[in-house]
Amino acid sequence: MSSTSPVAIKLDPEIKERVKRLAGVRHRSSHWLMREAIVQFVDREEKCEAFRLEATHAWNEYQATGQHVTMEEADAWLAKLEAGQDVEPPECHG
């Protein structure tokens, strides 16, 4: 069972009113709307950070080994996948 704890957040009156208005339209509480917005923001930012770390790792790996595929090779592979073919990715080369 997970527990939650209250957190205070200061909003200017305009954004507070916008949240309240949107919550009413969505038939939800302002609390639910703000919680959902925070969850979605954190999820999105975690995915961005994971992508950034993966790209940094790939760049470091490329600099260390020189192994790569060309844009043409990657594009041809992706086109086959898009066409529904079950193909292996192209071999890396230096």
C-alpha positions as CSV (number, residue, x, y, z in Angstrom):
1,M,0.0,0.0,0.0
2,S,1.5,3.3,-1.0
3,S,1.2,6.4,1.2
4,T,0.8,10.0,0.1
5,S,1.7,13.2,1.9
6,P,0.3,16.7,1.4
7,V,2.5,19.2,-0.4
8,A,1.7,23.0,-0.5
9,I,2.1,24.8,-3.8
10,K,1.7,28.5,-4.3
11,L,-0.2,29.6,-7.4
12,D,-1.0,33.0,-8.6
13,P,-4.7,33.8,-8.6
14,E,-5.0,33.6,-12.4
15,I,-3.6,30.1,-12.7
16,K,-5.5,29.0,-9.7
17,E,-8.7,30.1,-11.3
18,R,-7.8,28.5,-14.6
19,V,-7.2,25.2,-12.8
20,K,-10.5,25.5,-11.0
21,R,-12.3,26.2,-14.3
22,L,-10.7,23.3,-16.1
23,A,-11.4,21.0,-13.2
24,G,-15.0,21.9,-13.4
25,V,-15.2,21.3,-17.1
26,R,-13.5,17.9,-16.6
27,H,-15.8,17.0,-13.6
28,R,-12.7,16.5,-11.4
29,S,-11.4,18.3,-8.4
30,S,-8.6,20.9,-8.7
31,H,-6.5,18.6,-6.6
32,W,-6.9,15.7,-9.0
33,L,-6.1,18.0,-12.0
34,M,-2.9,19.3,-10.4
35,R,-1.8,15.8,-9.3
36,E,-2.4,14.5,-12.8
37,A,-0.4,17.4,-14.3
38,I,2.5,16.7,-12.0
39,V,2.5,13.0,-12.7
40,Q,2.4,13.6,-16.5
41,F,5.2,16.2,-16.2
42,V,7.4,13.9,-14.2
43,D,6.8,11.0,-16.5
44,R,7.7,13.1,-19.5
45,E,10.8,14.6,-18.0
46,E,12.0,11.2,-16.8
47,K,11.6,9.9,-20.4
48,C,13.5,12.9,-21.8
49,E,16.3,12.3,-19.3
50,A,16.5,8.6,-20.1
51,F,16.7,9.5,-23.8
52,R,19.4,12.1,-23.1
53,L,21.5,9.5,-21.1
54,E,21.0,6.9,-23.8
55,A,22.2,9.4,-26.5
56,T,25.2,10.4,-24.4
57,H,26.1,6.7,-23.9
58,A,25.8,6.1,-27.7
59,W,27.9,9.1,-28.5
60,N,30.6,8.0,-26.0
61,E,30.5,4.4,-27.4
62,Y,30.9,5.8,-31.0
63,Q,33.8,7.9,-30.0
64,A,35.5,5.0,-28.3
65,T,34.9,2.4,-31.0
66,G,34.1,4.3,-34.2
67,Q,31.4,1.6,-34.8
68,H,28.3,3.0,-36.7
69,V,25.7,2.5,-39.4
70,T,25.1,5.1,-42.1
71,M,21.9,7.0,-42.3
72,E,21.1,5.2,-45.6
73,E,21.6,1.8,-43.8
74,A,19.4,2.8,-40.9
75,D,16.8,4.3,-43.3
76,A,16.6,1.2,-45.4
77,W,16.3,-1.0,-42.2
78,L,13.5,1.2,-40.9
79,A,11.7,1.1,-44.2
80,K,11.7,-2.7,-44.1
81,L,10.3,-2.7,-40.6
82,E,7.7,-0.2,-41.5
83,A,6.7,-2.5,-44.4
84,G,6.1,-5.3,-41.9
85,Q,9.3,-7.2,-42.6
86,D,10.9,-8.9,-39.6
87,V,14.6,-8.0,-40.4
88,E,17.7,-7.7,-38.2
89,P,19.3,-4.3,-37.8
90,P,22.3,-3.5,-40.0
91,E,25.7,-4.5,-38.8
92,C,27.9,-1.8,-37.3
93,H,31.2,-1.0,-39.0
94,G,34.1,1.3,-38.4
